Amino acid sequence: MLTSEYVSKQINDLVSKYDFPFPAIQDVYNGLRDCDHPNYAAQQLRYLNNLVSAAKATRKTIWFYFMWNIVLFNHKELEVFL
């Protein structure tokens, strides 16, 4: 059985892993705010999955940002010692 909690977790996972176009996020948010039925939430989840499949959402590169900040931090430390 489809539950709101399951669909909510799936939507949160997608939003945490991908950068979606802002209008798409607004549509999903407004739709879920207006209707809390699990089947409607599942429709919104399919919409987000379709955006990922169509390459309209890009994978977040947290590792890149993390490594880049380490490089910048280490570079600043080197400047202090030079």
mmCIF file of the N, C-alpha and C atoms, coordinates in Angstrom:
data_MODEL
# 
_entry.id   MODEL 
# 
loop_
_atom_site.group_PDB 
_atom_site.id 
_atom_site.type_symbol 
_atom_site.label_atom_id 
_atom_site.label_alt_id 
_atom_site.label_comp_id 
_atom_site.label_asym_id 
_atom_site.label_entity_id 
_atom_site.label_seq_id 
_atom_site.pdbx_PDB_ins_code 
_atom_site.Cartn_x 
_atom_site.Cartn_y 
_atom_site.Cartn_z 
_atom_site.occupancy 
_atom_site.B_iso_or_equiv 
_atom_site.pdbx_formal_charge 
_atom_site.auth_seq_id 
_atom_site.auth_comp_id 
_atom_site.auth_asym_id 
_atom_site.auth_atom_id 
_atom_site.pdbx_PDB_model_num 
ATOM 1   N N  . MET A 1 1  ? 0.832  -1.189 0.000   1.00 0.00 ? 1  MET A N  1 
ATOM 2   C CA . MET A 1 1  ? 0.000  0.000  0.000   1.00 0.00 ? 1  MET A CA 1 
ATOM 3   C C  . MET A 1 1  ? 0.875  1.250  0.000   1.00 0.00 ? 1  MET A C  1 
ATOM 4   N N  . LEU A 1 2  ? 0.505  2.201  -0.807  1.00 0.00 ? 2  LEU A N  1 
ATOM 5   C CA . LEU A 1 2  ? 1.220  3.453  -0.944  1.00 0.00 ? 2  LEU A CA 1 
ATOM 6   C C  . LEU A 1 2  ? 0.878  4.371  0.228   1.00 0.00 ? 2  LEU A C  1 
ATOM 7   N N  . THR A 1 3  ? 1.914  4.865  0.904   1.00 0.00 ? 3  THR A N  1 
ATOM 8   C CA . THR A 1 3  ? 1.675  5.769  2.033   1.00 0.00 ? 3  THR A CA 1 
ATOM 9   C C  . THR A 1 3  ? 2.304  7.133  1.749   1.00 0.00 ? 3  THR A C  1 
ATOM 10  N N  . SER A 1 4  ? 1.762  8.137  2.381   1.00 0.00 ? 4  SER A N  1 
ATOM 11  C CA . SER A 1 4  ? 2.299  9.495  2.233   1.00 0.00 ? 4  SER A CA 1 
ATOM 12  C C  . SER A 1 4  ? 3.730  9.577  2.737   1.00 0.00 ? 4  SER A C  1 
ATOM 13  N N  . GLU A 1 5  ? 4.037  8.846  3.801   1.00 0.00 ? 5  GLU A N  1 
ATOM 14  C CA . GLU A 1 5  ? 5.387  8.873  4.369   1.00 0.00 ? 5  GLU A CA 1 
ATOM 15  C C  . GLU A 1 5  ? 6.404  8.312  3.380   1.00 0.00 ? 5  GLU A C  1 
ATOM 16  N N  . TYR A 1 6  ? 6.043  7.198  2.719   1.00 0.00 ? 6  TYR A N  1 
ATOM 17  C CA . TYR A 1 6  ? 6.955  6.583  1.749   1.00 0.00 ? 6  TYR A CA 1 
ATOM 18  C C  . TYR A 1 6  ? 7.216  7.536  0.581   1.00 0.00 ? 6  TYR A C  1 
ATOM 19  N N  . VAL A 1 7  ? 6.150  8.106  0.032   1.00 0.00 ? 7  VAL A N  1 
ATOM 20  C CA . VAL A 1 7  ? 6.292  9.008  -1.112  1.00 0.00 ? 7  VAL A CA 1 
ATOM 21  C C  . VAL A 1 7  ? 7.064  10.254 -0.698  1.00 0.00 ? 7  VAL A C  1 
ATOM 22  N N  . SER A 1 8  ? 6.790  10.765 0.476   1.00 0.00 ? 8  SER A N  1 
ATOM 23  C CA . SER A 1 8  ? 7.501  11.938 0.972   1.00 0.00 ? 8  SER A CA 1 
ATOM 24  C C  . SER A 1 8  ? 8.996  11.666 1.080   1.00 0.00 ? 8  SER A C  1 
ATOM 25  N N  . LYS A 1 9  ? 9.349  10.505 1.583   1.00 0.00 ? 9  LYS A N  1 
ATOM 26  C CA . LYS A 1 9  ? 10.767 10.139 1.697   1.00 0.00 ? 9  LYS A CA 1 
ATOM 27  C C  . LYS A 1 9  ? 11.408 10.052 0.320   1.00 0.00 ? 9  LYS A C  1 
ATOM 28  N N  . GLN A 1 10 ? 10.715 9.475  -0.646  1.00 0.00 ? 10 GLN A N  1 
ATOM 29  C CA . GLN A 1 10 ? 11.249 9.353  -2.004  1.00 0.00 ? 10 GLN A CA 1 
ATOM 30  C C  . GLN A 1 10 ? 11.442 10.733 -2.643  1.00 0.00 ? 10 GLN A C  1 
ATOM 31  N N  . ILE A 1 11 ? 10.483 11.621 -2.445  1.00 0.00 ? 11 ILE A N  1 
ATOM 32  C CA . ILE A 1 11 ? 10.611 12.977 -2.983  1.00 0.00 ? 11 ILE A CA 1 
ATOM 33  C C  . ILE A 1 11 ? 11.779 13.694 -2.318  1.00 0.00 ? 11 ILE A C  1 
ATOM 34  N N  . ASN A 1 12 ? 11.900 13.581 -1.009  1.00 0.00 ? 12 ASN A N  1 
ATOM 35  C CA . ASN A 1 12 ? 13.015 14.221 -0.299  1.00 0.00 ? 12 ASN A CA 1 
ATOM 36  C C  . ASN A 1 12 ? 14.355 13.686 -0.770  1.00 0.00 ? 12 ASN A C  1 
ATOM 37  N N  . ASP A 1 13 ? 14.432 12.374 -1.019  1.00 0.00 ? 13 ASP A N  1 
ATOM 38  C CA . ASP A 1 13 ? 15.675 11.785 -1.517  1.00 0.00 ? 13 ASP A CA 1 
ATOM 39  C C  . ASP A 1 13 ? 16.046 12.364 -2.877  1.00 0.00 ? 13 ASP A C  1 
ATOM 40  N N  . LEU A 1 14 ? 15.060 12.466 -3.769  1.00 0.00 ? 14 LEU A N  1 
ATOM 41  C CA . LEU A 1 14 ? 15.339 13.027 -5.094  1.00 0.00 ? 14 LEU A CA 1 
ATOM 42  C C  . LEU A 1 14 ? 15.782 14.483 -5.008  1.00 0.00 ? 14 LEU A C  1 
ATOM 43  N N  . VAL A 1 15 ? 15.094 15.266 -4.187  1.00 0.00 ? 15 VAL A N  1 
ATOM 44  C CA . VAL A 1 15 ? 15.422 16.686 -4.075  1.00 0.00 ? 15 VAL A CA 1 
ATOM 45  C C  . VAL A 1 15 ? 16.795 16.877 -3.435  1.00 0.00 ? 15 VAL A C  1 
ATOM 46  N N  . SER A 1 16 ? 17.186 15.964 -2.557  1.00 0.00 ? 16 SER A N  1 
ATOM 47  C CA . SER A 1 16 ? 18.511 16.088 -1.946  1.00 0.00 ? 16 SER A CA 1 
ATOM 48  C C  . SER A 1 16 ? 19.631 15.653 -2.896  1.00 0.00 ? 16 SER A C  1 
ATOM 49  N N  . LYS A 1 17 ? 19.315 14.848 -3.911  1.00 0.00 ? 17 LYS A N  1 
ATOM 50  C CA . LYS A 1 17 ? 20.337 14.347 -4.832  1.00 0.00 ? 17 LYS A CA 1 
ATOM 51  C C  . LYS A 1 17 ? 20.428 15.130 -6.134  1.00 0.00 ? 17 LYS A C  1 
ATOM 52  N N  . TYR A 1 18 ? 19.365 15.849 -6.505  1.00 0.00 ? 18 TYR A N  1 
ATOM 53  C CA . TYR A 1 18 ? 19.321 16.531 -7.791  1.00 0.00 ? 18 TYR A CA 1 
ATOM 54  C C  . TYR A 1 18 ? 18.938 17.995 -7.630  1.00 0.00 ? 18 TYR A C  1 
ATOM 55  N N  . ASP A 1 19 ? 19.457 18.798 -8.542  1.00 0.00 ? 19 ASP A N  1 
ATOM 56  C CA . ASP A 1 19 ? 19.040 20.190 -8.663  1.00 0.00 ? 19 ASP A CA 1 
ATOM 57  C C  . ASP A 1 19 ? 17.966 20.243 -9.741  1.00 0.00 ? 19 ASP A C  1 
ATOM 58  N N  . PHE A 1 20 ? 16.751 20.568 -9.331  1.00 0.00 ? 20 PHE A N  1 
ATOM 59  C CA . PHE A 1 20 ? 15.624 20.658 -10.248 1.00 0.00 ? 20 PHE A CA 1 
ATOM 60  C C  . PHE A 1 20 ? 15.397 22.111 -10.637 1.00 0.00 ? 20 PHE A C  1 
ATOM 61  N N  . PRO A 1 21 ? 14.792 22.335 -11.804 1.00 0.00 ? 21 PRO A N  1 
ATOM 62  C CA . PRO A 1 21 ? 14.420 23.710 -12.146 1.00 0.00 ? 21 PRO A CA 1 
ATOM 63  C C  . PRO A 1 21 ? 13.474 24.267 -11.078 1.00 0.00 ? 21 PRO A C  1 
ATOM 64  N N  . PHE A 1 22 ? 13.673 25.521 -10.739 1.00 0.00 ? 22 PHE A N  1 
ATOM 65  C CA . PHE A 1 22 ? 12.887 26.123 -9.671  1.00 0.00 ? 22 PHE A CA 1 
ATOM 66  C C  . PHE A 1 22 ? 11.382 26.051 -9.919  1.00 0.00 ? 22 PHE A C  1 
ATOM 67  N N  . PRO A 1 23 ? 10.902 26.310 -11.151 1.00 0.00 ? 23 PRO A N  1 
ATOM 68  C CA . PRO A 1 23 ? 9.451  26.197 -11.378 1.00 0.00 ? 23 PRO A CA 1 
ATOM 69  C C  . PRO A 1 23 ? 8.907  24.793 -11.081 1.00 0.00 ? 23 PRO A C  1 
ATOM 70  N N  . ALA A 1 24 ? 9.697  23.772 -11.342 1.00 0.00 ? 24 ALA A N  1 
ATOM 71  C CA . ALA A 1 24 ? 9.254  22.404 -11.055 1.00 0.00 ? 24 ALA A CA 1 
ATOM 72  C C  . ALA A 1 24 ? 9.110  22.196 -9.551  1.00 0.00 ? 24 ALA A C  1 
ATOM 73  N N  . ILE A 1 25 ? 10.071 22.688 -8.789  1.00 0.00 ? 25 ILE A N  1 
ATOM 74  C CA . ILE A 1 25 ? 10.002 22.559 -7.333  1.00 0.00 ? 25 ILE A CA 1 
ATOM 75  C C  . ILE A 1 25 ? 8.803  23.335 -6.795  1.00 0.00 ? 25 ILE A C  1 
ATOM 76  N N  . GLN A 1 26 ? 8.550  24.516 -7.356  1.00 0.00 ? 26 GLN A N  1 
ATOM 77  C CA . GLN A 1 26 ? 7.376  25.294 -6.939  1.00 0.00 ? 26 GLN A CA 1 
ATOM 78  C C  . GLN A 1 26 ? 6.087  24.531 -7.232  1.00 0.00 ? 26 GLN A C  1 
ATOM 79  N N  . ASP A 1 27 ? 5.998  23.929 -8.413  1.00 0.00 ? 27 ASP A N  1 
ATOM 80  C CA . ASP A 1 27 ? 4.800  23.169 -8.777  1.00 0.00 ? 27 ASP A CA 1 
ATOM 81  C C  . ASP A 1 27 ? 4.563  22.018 -7.818  1.00 0.00 ? 27 ASP A C  1 
ATOM 82  N N  . VAL A 1 28 ? 5.618  21.271 -7.521  1.00 0.00 ? 28 VAL A N  1 
ATOM 83  C CA . VAL A 1 28 ? 5.489  20.130 -6.612  1.00 0.00 ? 28 VAL A CA 1 
ATOM 84  C C  . VAL A 1 28 ? 5.096  20.607 -5.223  1.00 0.00 ? 28 VAL A C  1 
ATOM 85  N N  . TYR A 1 29 ? 5.775  21.630 -4.728  1.00 0.00 ? 29 TYR A N  1 
ATOM 86  C CA . TYR A 1 29 ? 5.466  22.143 -3.391  1.00 0.00 ? 29 TYR A CA 1 
ATOM 87  C C  . TYR A 1 29 ? 4.020  22.613 -3.300  1.00 0.00 ? 29 TYR A C  1 
ATOM 88  N N  . ASN A 1 30 ? 3.606  23.421 -4.273  1.00 0.00 ? 30 ASN A N  1 
ATOM 89  C CA . ASN A 1 30 ? 2.238  23.951 -4.244  1.00 0.00 ? 30 ASN A CA 1 
ATOM 90  C C  . ASN A 1 30 ? 1.209  22.842 -4.382  1.00 0.00 ? 30 ASN A C  1 
ATOM 91  N N  . GLY A 1 31 ? 1.494  21.875 -5.231  1.00 0.00 ? 31 GLY A N  1 
ATOM 92  C CA . GLY A 1 31 ? 0.567  20.764 -5.395  1.00 0.00 ? 31 GLY A CA 1 
ATOM 93  C C  . GLY A 1 31 ? 0.427  19.935 -4.131  1.00 0.00 ? 31 GLY A C  1 
ATOM 94  N N  . LEU A 1 32 ? 1.548  19.647 -3.479  1.00 0.00 ? 32 LEU A N  1 
ATOM 95  C CA . LEU A 1 32 ? 1.499  18.851 -2.248  1.00 0.00 ? 32 LEU A CA 1 
ATOM 96  C C  . LEU A 1 32 ? 0.873  19.640 -1.097  1.00 0.00 ? 32 LEU A C  1 
ATOM 97  N N  . ARG A 1 33 ? 1.042  20.935 -1.122  1.00 0.00 ? 33 ARG A N  1 
ATOM 98  C CA . ARG A 1 33 ? 0.432  21.774 -0.091  1.00 0.00 ? 33 ARG A CA 1 
ATOM 99  C C  . ARG A 1 33 ? -1.094 21.776 -0.232  1.00 0.00 ? 33 ARG A C  1 
ATOM 100 N N  . ASP A 1 34 ? -1.555 21.762 -1.474  1.00 0.00 ? 34 ASP A N  1 
ATOM 101 C CA . ASP A 1 34 ? -2.993 21.841 -1.737  1.00 0.00 ? 34 ASP A CA 1 
ATOM 102 C C  . ASP A 1 34 ? -3.713 20.500 -1.603  1.00 0.00 ? 34 ASP A C  1 
ATOM 103 N N  . CYS A 1 35 ? -2.994 19.387 -1.790  1.00 0.00 ? 35 CYS A N  1 
ATOM 104 C CA . CYS A 1 35 ? -3.641 18.073 -1.763  1.00 0.00 ? 35 CYS A CA 1 
ATOM 105 C C  . CYS A 1 35 ? -2.705 17.080 -1.083  1.00 0.00 ? 35 CYS A C  1 
ATOM 106 N N  . ASP A 1 36 ? -3.180 16.433 -0.024  1.00 0.00 ? 36 ASP A N  1 
ATOM 107 C CA . ASP A 1 36 ? -2.315 15.521 0.728   1.00 0.00 ? 36 ASP A CA 1 
ATOM 108 C C  . ASP A 1 36 ? -2.639 14.040 0.468   1.00 0.00 ? 36 ASP A C  1 
ATOM 109 N N  . HIS A 1 37 ? -3.300 13.745 -0.632  1.00 0.00 ? 37 HIS A N  1 
ATOM 110 C CA . HIS A 1 37 ? -3.637 12.357 -0.965  1.00 0.00 ? 37 HIS A CA 1 
ATOM 111 C C  . HIS A 1 37 ? -2.379 11.631 -1.450  1.00 0.00 ? 37 HIS A C  1 
ATOM 112 N N  . PRO A 1 38 ? -2.120 10.405 -0.972  1.00 0.00 ? 38 PRO A N  1 
ATOM 113 C CA . PRO A 1 38 ? -0.905 9.678  -1.361  1.00 0.00 ? 38 PRO A CA 1 
ATOM 114 C C  . PRO A 1 38 ? -0.781 9.459  -2.871  1.00 0.00 ? 38 PRO A C  1 
ATOM 115 N N  . ASN A 1 39 ? -1.894 9.253  -3.553  1.00 0.00 ? 39 ASN A N  1 
ATOM 116 C CA . ASN A 1 39 ? -1.811 9.041  -5.003  1.00 0.00 ? 39 ASN A CA 1 
ATOM 117 C C  . ASN A 1 39 ? -1.389 10.310 -5.738  1.00 0.00 ? 39 ASN A C  1 
ATOM 118 N N  . TYR A 1 40 ? -1.824 11.449 -5.254  1.00 0.00 ? 40 TYR A N  1 
ATOM 119 C CA . TYR A 1 40 ? -1.397 12.702 -5.863  1.00 0.00 ? 40 TYR A CA 1 
ATOM 120 C C  . TYR A 1 40 ? 0.090  12.936 -5.592  1.00 0.00 ? 40 TYR A C  1 
ATOM 121 N N  . ALA A 1 41 ? 0.524  12.617 -4.386  1.00 0.00 ? 41 ALA A N  1 
ATOM 122 C CA . ALA A 1 41 ? 1.947  12.745 -4.053  1.00 0.00 ? 41 ALA A CA 1 
ATOM 123 C C  . ALA A 1 41 ? 2.783  11.821 -4.940  1.00 0.00 ? 41 ALA A C  1 
ATOM 124 N N  . ALA A 1 42 ? 2.266  10.624 -5.218  1.00 0.00 ? 42 ALA A N  1 
ATOM 125 C CA . ALA A 1 42 ? 2.971  9.689  -6.099  1.00 0.00 ? 42 ALA A CA 1 
ATOM 126 C C  . ALA A 1 42 ? 3.063  10.252 -7.517  1.00 0.00 ? 42 ALA A C  1 
ATOM 127 N N  . GLN A 1 43 ? 2.035  10.974 -7.940  1.00 0.00 ? 43 GLN A N  1 
ATOM 128 C CA . GLN A 1 43 ? 2.067  11.618 -9.259  1.00 0.00 ? 43 GLN A CA 1 
ATOM 129 C C  . GLN A 1 43 ? 3.169  12.675 -9.301  1.00 0.00 ? 43 GLN A C  1 
ATOM 130 N N  . GLN A 1 44 ? 3.322  13.414 -8.223  1.00 0.00 ? 44 GLN A N  1 
ATOM 131 C CA . GLN A 1 44 ? 4.386  14.413 -8.144  1.00 0.00 ? 44 GLN A CA 1 
ATOM 132 C C  . GLN A 1 44 ? 5.762  13.742 -8.149  1.00 0.00 ? 44 GLN A C  1 
ATOM 133 N N  . LEU A 1 45 ? 5.871  12.601 -7.490  1.00 0.00 ? 45 LEU A N  1 
ATOM 134 C CA . LEU A 1 45 ? 7.122  11.834 -7.498  1.00 0.00 ? 45 LEU A CA 1 
ATOM 135 C C  . LEU A 1 45 ? 7.445  11.381 -8.923  1.00 0.00 ? 45 LEU A C  1 
ATOM 136 N N  . ARG A 1 46 ? 6.455  10.893 -9.651  1.00 0.00 ? 46 ARG A N  1 
ATOM 137 C CA . ARG A 1 46 ? 6.677  10.484 -11.044 1.00 0.00 ? 46 ARG A CA 1 
ATOM 138 C C  . ARG A 1 46 ? 7.127  11.674 -11.895 1.00 0.00 ? 46 ARG A C  1 
ATOM 139 N N  . TYR A 1 47 ? 6.542  12.832 -11.631 1.00 0.00 ? 47 TYR A N  1 
ATOM 140 C CA . TYR A 1 47 ? 6.934  14.058 -12.342 1.00 0.00 ? 47 TYR A CA 1 
ATOM 141 C C  . TYR A 1 47 ? 8.425  14.348 -12.116 1.00 0.00 ? 47 TYR A C  1 
ATOM 142 N N  . LEU A 1 48 ? 8.872  14.274 -10.868 1.00 0.00 ? 48 LEU A N  1 
ATOM 143 C CA . LEU A 1 48 ? 10.287 14.511 -10.574 1.00 0.00 ? 48 LEU A CA 1 
ATOM 144 C C  . LEU A 1 48 ? 11.172 13.453 -11.213 1.00 0.00 ? 48 LEU A C  1 
ATOM 145 N N  . ASN A 1 49 ? 10.748 12.193 -11.156 1.00 0.00 ? 49 ASN A N  1 
ATOM 146 C CA . ASN A 1 49 ? 11.516 11.121 -11.801 1.00 0.00 ? 49 ASN A CA 1 
ATOM 147 C C  . ASN A 1 49 ? 11.602 11.331 -13.308 1.00 0.00 ? 49 ASN A C  1 
ATOM 148 N N  . ASN A 1 50 ? 10.529 11.819 -13.915 1.00 0.00 ? 50 ASN A N  1 
ATOM 149 C CA . ASN A 1 50 ? 10.545 12.099 -15.350 1.00 0.00 ? 50 ASN A CA 1 
ATOM 150 C C  . ASN A 1 50 ? 11.505 13.232 -15.687 1.00 0.00 ? 50 ASN A C  1 
ATOM 151 N N  . LEU A 1 51 ? 11.589 14.228 -14.812 1.00 0.00 ? 51 LEU A N  1 
ATOM 152 C CA . LEU A 1 51 ? 12.553 15.309 -15.033 1.00 0.00 ? 51 LEU A CA 1 
ATOM 153 C C  . LEU A 1 51 ? 13.985 14.781 -14.979 1.00 0.00 ? 51 LEU A C  1 
ATOM 154 N N  . VAL A 1 52 ? 14.240 13.859 -14.057 1.00 0.00 ? 52 VAL A N  1 
ATOM 155 C CA . VAL A 1 52 ? 15.575 13.251 -13.969 1.00 0.00 ? 52 VAL A CA 1 
ATOM 156 C C  . VAL A 1 52 ? 15.858 12.461 -15.240 1.00 0.00 ? 52 VAL A C  1 
ATOM 157 N N  . SER A 1 53 ? 14.889 11.660 -15.685 1.00 0.00 ? 53 SER A N  1 
ATOM 158 C CA . SER A 1 53 ? 15.066 10.836 -16.887 1.00 0.00 ? 53 SER A CA 1 
ATOM 159 C C  . SER A 1 53 ? 15.273 11.689 -18.136 1.00 0.00 ? 53 SER A C  1 
ATOM 160 N N  . ALA A 1 54 ? 14.621 12.836 -18.183 1.00 0.00 ? 54 ALA A N  1 
ATOM 161 C CA . ALA A 1 54 ? 14.739 13.723 -19.339 1.00 0.00 ? 54 ALA A CA 1 
ATOM 162 C C  . ALA A 1 54 ? 15.948 14.660 -19.238 1.00 0.00 ? 54 ALA A C  1 
ATOM 163 N N  . ALA A 1 55 ? 16.760 14.469 -18.233 1.00 0.00 ? 55 ALA A N  1 
ATOM 164 C CA . ALA A 1 55 ? 17.963 15.286 -17.999 1.00 0.00 ? 55 ALA A CA 1 
ATOM 165 C C  . ALA A 1 55 ? 17.616 16.756 -17.770 1.00 0.00 ? 55 ALA A C  1 
ATOM 166 N N  . LYS A 1 56 ? 16.470 17.015 -17.183 1.00 0.00 ? 56 LYS A N  1 
ATOM 167 C CA . LYS A 1 56 ? 16.089 18.380 -16.817 1.00 0.00 ? 56 LYS A CA 1 
ATOM 168 C C  . LYS A 1 56 ? 16.533 18.707 -15.396 1.00 0.00 ? 56 LYS A C  1 
ATOM 169 N N  . ALA A 1 57 ? 17.014 17.703 -14.686 1.00 0.00 ? 57 ALA A N  1 
ATOM 170 C CA . ALA A 1 57 ? 17.560 17.876 -13.337 1.00 0.00 ? 57 ALA A CA 1 
ATOM 171 C C  . ALA A 1 57 ? 19.001 17.377 -13.365 1.00 0.00 ? 57 ALA A C  1 
ATOM 172 N N  . THR A 1 58 ? 19.864 18.073 -12.657 1.00 0.00 ? 58 THR A N  1 
ATOM 173 C CA . THR A 1 58 ? 21.270 17.678 -12.637 1.00 0.00 ? 58 THR A CA 1 
ATOM 174 C C  . THR A 1 58 ? 21.644 17.140 -11.266 1.00 0.00 ? 58 THR A C  1 
ATOM 175 N N  . ARG A 1 59 ? 22.491 16.137 -11.285 1.00 0.00 ? 59 ARG A N  1 
ATOM 176 C CA . ARG A 1 59 ? 22.943 15.511 -10.043 1.00 0.00 ? 59 ARG A CA 1 
ATOM 177 C C  . ARG A 1 59 ? 23.790 16.508 -9.262  1.00 0.00 ? 59 ARG A C  1 
ATOM 178 N N  . LYS A 1 60 ? 23.518 16.635 -7.990  1.00 0.00 ? 60 LYS A N  1 
ATOM 179 C CA . LYS A 1 60 ? 24.313 17.517 -7.140  1.00 0.00 ? 60 LYS A CA 1 
ATOM 180 C C  . LYS A 1 60 ? 25.696 16.912 -6.957  1.00 0.00 ? 60 LYS A C  1 
ATOM 181 N N  . THR A 1 61 ? 26.695 17.768 -6.962  1.00 0.00 ? 61 THR A N  1 
ATOM 182 C CA . THR A 1 61 ? 28.071 17.306 -6.837  1.00 0.00 ? 61 THR A CA 1 
ATOM 183 C C  . THR A 1 61 ? 28.647 17.762 -5.506  1.00 0.00 ? 61 THR A C  1 
ATOM 184 N N  . ILE A 1 62 ? 28.132 17.191 -4.458  1.00 0.00 ? 62 ILE A N  1 
ATOM 185 C CA . ILE A 1 62 ? 28.573 17.558 -3.113  1.00 0.00 ? 62 ILE A CA 1 
ATOM 186 C C  . ILE A 1 62 ? 30.051 17.237 -2.922  1.00 0.00 ? 62 ILE A C  1 
ATOM 187 N N  . TRP A 1 63 ? 30.478 16.094 -3.437  1.00 0.00 ? 63 TRP A N  1 
ATOM 188 C CA . TRP A 1 63 ? 31.874 15.686 -3.275  1.00 0.00 ? 63 TRP A CA 1 
ATOM 189 C C  . TRP A 1 63 ? 32.803 16.721 -3.907  1.00 0.00 ? 63 TRP A C  1 
ATOM 190 N N  . PHE A 1 64 ? 32.454 17.220 -5.085  1.00 0.00 ? 64 PHE A N  1 
ATOM 191 C CA . PHE A 1 64 ? 33.269 18.235 -5.744  1.00 0.00 ? 64 PHE A CA 1 
ATOM 192 C C  . PHE A 1 64 ? 33.386 19.477 -4.875  1.00 0.00 ? 64 PHE A C  1 
ATOM 193 N N  . TYR A 1 65 ? 32.283 19.961 -4.345  1.00 0.00 ? 65 TYR A N  1 
ATOM 194 C CA . TYR A 1 65 ? 32.325 21.156 -3.503  1.00 0.00 ? 65 TYR A CA 1 
ATOM 195 C C  . TYR A 1 65 ? 33.137 20.908 -2.238  1.00 0.00 ? 65 TYR A C  1 
ATOM 196 N N  . PHE A 1 66 ? 32.989 19.726 -1.670  1.00 0.00 ? 66 PHE A N  1 
ATOM 197 C CA . PHE A 1 66 ? 33.745 19.373 -0.479  1.00 0.00 ? 66 PHE A CA 1 
ATOM 198 C C  . PHE A 1 66 ? 35.245 19.383 -0.782  1.00 0.00 ? 66 PHE A C  1 
ATOM 199 N N  . MET A 1 67 ? 35.646 18.723 -1.851  1.00 0.00 ? 67 MET A N  1 
ATOM 200 C CA . MET A 1 67 ? 37.059 18.662 -2.202  1.00 0.00 ? 67 MET A CA 1 
ATOM 201 C C  . MET A 1 67 ? 37.592 20.043 -2.586  1.00 0.00 ? 67 MET A C  1 
ATOM 202 N N  . TRP A 1 68 ? 36.791 20.831 -3.302  1.00 0.00 ? 68 TRP A N  1 
ATOM 203 C CA . TRP A 1 68 ? 37.224 22.160 -3.700  1.00 0.00 ? 68 TRP A CA 1 
ATOM 204 C C  . TRP A 1 68 ? 37.471 23.032 -2.473  1.00 0.00 ? 68 TRP A C  1 
ATOM 205 N N  . ASN A 1 69 ? 36.617 22.933 -1.465  1.00 0.00 ? 69 ASN A N  1 
ATOM 206 C CA . ASN A 1 69 ? 36.811 23.715 -0.246  1.00 0.00 ? 69 ASN A CA 1 
ATOM 207 C C  . ASN A 1 69 ? 38.064 23.273 0.489   1.00 0.00 ? 69 ASN A C  1 
ATOM 208 N N  . ILE A 1 70 ? 38.384 22.001 0.471   1.00 0.00 ? 70 ILE A N  1 
ATOM 209 C CA . ILE A 1 70 ? 39.628 21.528 1.095   1.00 0.00 ? 70 ILE A CA 1 
ATOM 210 C C  . ILE A 1 70 ? 40.822 22.108 0.355   1.00 0.00 ? 70 ILE A C  1 
ATOM 211 N N  . VAL A 1 71 ? 40.772 22.105 -0.976  1.00 0.00 ? 71 VAL A N  1 
ATOM 212 C CA . VAL A 1 71 ? 41.867 22.662 -1.761  1.00 0.00 ? 71 VAL A CA 1 
ATOM 213 C C  . VAL A 1 71 ? 42.028 24.148 -1.451  1.00 0.00 ? 71 VAL A C  1 
ATOM 214 N N  . LEU A 1 72 ? 40.925 24.883 -1.411  1.00 0.00 ? 72 LEU A N  1 
ATOM 215 C CA . LEU A 1 72 ? 41.016 26.311 -1.102  1.00 0.00 ? 72 LEU A CA 1 
ATOM 216 C C  . LEU A 1 72 ? 41.548 26.542 0.304   1.00 0.00 ? 72 LEU A C  1 
ATOM 217 N N  . PHE A 1 73 ? 41.096 25.751 1.262   1.00 0.00 ? 73 PHE A N  1 
ATOM 218 C CA . PHE A 1 73 ? 41.550 25.889 2.641   1.00 0.00 ? 73 PHE A CA 1 
ATOM 219 C C  . PHE A 1 73 ? 43.048 25.605 2.731   1.00 0.00 ? 73 PHE A C  1 
ATOM 220 N N  . ASN A 1 74 ? 43.493 24.533 2.108   1.00 0.00 ? 74 ASN A N  1 
ATOM 221 C CA . ASN A 1 74 ? 44.912 24.193 2.150   1.00 0.00 ? 74 ASN A CA 1 
ATOM 222 C C  . ASN A 1 74 ? 45.746 25.252 1.445   1.00 0.00 ? 74 ASN A C  1 
ATOM 223 N N  . HIS A 1 75 ? 45.217 25.819 0.365   1.00 0.00 ? 75 HIS A N  1 
ATOM 224 C CA . HIS A 1 75 ? 45.935 26.868 -0.346  1.00 0.00 ? 75 HIS A CA 1 
ATOM 225 C C  . HIS A 1 75 ? 46.105 28.094 0.560   1.00 0.00 ? 75 HIS A C  1 
ATOM 226 N N  . LYS A 1 76 ? 45.092 28.441 1.311   1.00 0.00 ? 76 LYS A N  1 
ATOM 227 C CA . LYS A 1 76 ? 45.190 29.585 2.222   1.00 0.00 ? 76 LYS A CA 1 
ATOM 228 C C  . LYS A 1 76 ? 46.202 29.305 3.320   1.00 0.00 ? 76 LYS A C  1 
ATOM 229 N N  . GLU A 1 77 ? 46.246 28.057 3.793   1.00 0.00 ? 77 GLU A N  1 
ATOM 230 C CA . GLU A 1 77 ? 47.248 27.706 4.803   1.00 0.00 ? 77 GLU A CA 1 
ATOM 231 C C  . GLU A 1 77 ? 48.651 27.831 4.241   1.00 0.00 ? 77 GLU A C  1 
ATOM 232 N N  . LEU A 1 78 ? 48.842 27.448 2.972   1.00 0.00 ? 78 LEU A N  1 
ATOM 233 C CA . LEU A 1 78 ? 50.149 27.553 2.354   1.00 0.00 ? 78 LEU A CA 1 
ATOM 234 C C  . LEU A 1 78 ? 50.579 29.016 2.223   1.00 0.00 ? 78 LEU A C  1 
ATOM 235 N N  . GLU A 1 79 ? 49.650 29.893 1.910   1.00 0.00 ? 79 GLU A N  1 
ATOM 236 C CA . GLU A 1 79 ? 49.977 31.311 1.794   1.00 0.00 ? 79 GLU A CA 1 
ATOM 237 C C  . GLU A 1 79 ? 50.478 31.868 3.117   1.00 0.00 ? 79 GLU A C  1 
ATOM 238 N N  . VAL A 1 80 ? 49.955 31.379 4.219   1.00 0.00 ? 80 VAL A N  1 
ATOM 239 C CA . VAL A 1 80 ? 50.386 31.853 5.534   1.00 0.00 ? 80 VAL A CA 1 
ATOM 240 C C  . VAL A 1 80 ? 51.837 31.454 5.781   1.00 0.00 ? 80 VAL A C  1 
ATOM 241 N N  . PHE A 1 81 ? 52.215 30.271 5.321   1.00 0.00 ? 81 PHE A N  1 
ATOM 242 C CA . PHE A 1 81 ? 53.580 29.793 5.564   1.00 0.00 ? 81 PHE A CA 1 
ATOM 243 C C  . PHE A 1 81 ? 54.592 30.328 4.583   1.00 0.00 ? 81 PHE A C  1 
ATOM 244 N N  . LEU A 1 82 ? 54.147 30.896 3.460   1.00 0.00 ? 82 LEU A N  1 
ATOM 245 C CA . LEU A 1 82 ? 55.100 31.392 2.456   1.00 0.00 ? 82 LEU A CA 1 
ATOM 246 C C  . LEU A 1 82 ? 55.602 32.763 2.783   1.00 0.00 ? 82 LEU A C  1 
# 
